[in-house]
Amino acid sequence: MLTTFGFVTPMTAGIILVIALVIFGPGKLPDLGKALGKGIKEFKSATEDDKPEEVKTVKVDKE
């Protein structure tokens, strides 16, 4: 049995890959993959919640 992820079956993924090859050609696909990966990486880093830094208290003597 084949695993499907949402609506993307292996047959659908193959058809999309063939269409991408026809439109962009085999020379441009690696560049498109790199750009897509970079965009996903930047999106993940932008949406990460930064952990709040530890707040240090300073005791001040009143004179």
C-alpha positions, 0 to 999 in steps of 0.5 A: 500500500502506498502512503499518501500525504494529503492529496499528493500521491506518488503518481501526482508527485511524478506528474508534477515533476514531469511538468516542472522538467518540461517548463524549466528544463533540467538545468534550472531545477537544481537552482529552483530546489536550492531557492526553495530550500533557502526560503523554507529555512529562512521562514522557519528561522523567522517563525521560531519563538526566541526563548526569553533571556534570563533577567538579572536583578541588580541590588542598589544600596540607597545612601 
